[in-house]
Amino acid sequence: MPEGDIETYYQDGKWHNRIQGGLPSEPSSHLTKAVAVSVGREMARQAKVEHIIKNKNGGIAERSTYGHDPRNIPG
């Protein structure tokens, strides 16, 4: 199980997923963003962590939490 959140990002002409923090992980690579997001979402669901999806320019496009949400904000 990953110890950090799952990040989907663009680099070197491909979309990748990696685990943030914790032990170093080998990023998975995909030809399309849709496939990378789907794989990353499933990784985050299984690990019950946050999935961070970035745009090509590196800005955060979307964040979803699966499982433990550390914030104390209702709703």
N, C-alpha and C positions, 0 to 999 in steps of 0.2 A: 504494500500500500504506500502511495506517495505521502510524504510528510508535509508537502506544501501545496499551494494551489496549482491548477493546470492553466497554462498560458498558451493560447493559439496566436501565432505571429507569422509575418511574412519576412523571408530572408533568402537571398540568392536565387530568386525566381521560383521559389516554392513556399508553401504554407507548412508550418511546423507546429507541433505540440511539445511542450516540455513541462517538467515539474519545477516550480519555483521553490527555492530554499531547500533545506534538507540535504540529502545525499545527491551527488551529481547524477544526472540522468541523460541518456542518449535521446535526443529529440527525434520524434517520428516526423516524416515528411510526406506531403501530399501535393498533387498537382493543382487541386482547386481548394478554395476557401471553404466551400460547402462540405467537402469530405473531411477536411481538417477540423472544422467546427463540430461535426457529428461525432468524430472519434474523440475529440477533446471533451465534449459534453458527456459521453459515456464514461470516460476515464474519471471525470469529476464526480459523476453520480456514484460510481462504484467506490470511490475513495471518500465520498461525503465531504468534498471540499468546494471551493469557489472555482468557477471557470471564467477566465478573463480572455476576451476576444479582442484582438487589436486590428486596426486598419493597416493598410500597406505602409502608411507613413509612421506607424508606431503608436498612434493615439488609441486610447481605449474606446472601442465601439460599443461593447456590451459586457456586463458582469452578471453572473448568475450564481447563486449559492445553492448547493445541494447538501442538505444535512445540517451540520452545526453552523449557526449564524451567530458570530460573537457579539454582534451589536445588540444593545438593549432598546431597540426602537420597535414599538408595536406596529403591526400592519404588514 
